[in-house]
Amino acid sequence: MALDPWIRTHQRLGAKILSAAPASQTMTGTVAEWERWTGLAFPESGDYVIPDGLSLLRINRSADEGVYQEPNVWMQHV
């Protein structure tokens, strides 16, 4: 049985895990946008923990870009 409560819920309903999708959703924005969206400051390039994030936000100051890739799990209900 999985540790994640949502995955467990689907498993109880008969779903089977098909595969992991480590970057199923990708969100990009400027550094200023990410600072506004998160309420945090990103003074240098690197990986940051953001509120309610499932993964790290990667900030690249020289490119003025933040990239957040969120994982997912594909499941099939039979």
N, C-alpha and C positions, 0 to 999 in steps of 0.2 A: 504494500500500500504506500502511496506517495506521501511526502511530508506536507505538501501544499494543500490547504483546505479546499480550494476550488477544484484542483485535480482529483482529490479524494471524492468530492461530490459527484463529479462526472463518472468516476470509477464505480461508485455505488449505483449509478444509473445505468451501468453496463458498458461504459466507454472503455476503449483500449488505447493506450499511448501508441502513436505511430512513429513520431520522431520529434526531436528538439529542433527549434528554429532560433539559434542564438541572436539573430538580428532581424526579427520579423517586422519590426517597426523602426524606421529611422527618421529622426526629427533634426533639422538643422536650423540654425539661426545665427545672427551676428552675436558677438560677445555682449553688446549692449542689450539686445533682445533677451538673451539668456539671463542677464543680470536683472532685467525688469521682470521676466517671467518667474524667476526663483526668489527674488529679493536678496540674492547673494552677490558678493563681489568676486570677480575672477581676475586677480591682478597679474597672473602669469600663466603661461601655457602649462597644461597638465590635466590630470584626471581629477574630477571633483564628485563628491557625494552630494546629491540634490534631494530636497524634501520629496518623499513619496516615490523616489526613483527605485526601479528594480536593478539598475546597473549604473555605471559611472557616466558622467558627462565629460567628454573630451574637449577641452578648450585649446584652440590654436590661435594665439594672439597675433602672430605675424600674418595669418590668413584672415583674421577677424571673423573666426567661425567657431561655433560650438556644435558638436555632433553628439546626439544621444541615440543609442541603439538599444532597443528593449527586446528581451528574449520572449519566446512563446513556446508552447508545446502543442503539437498537432495531435488531436484525439479523434477517434471514430466511434460513433454510437452505432451499435448493431442491433 
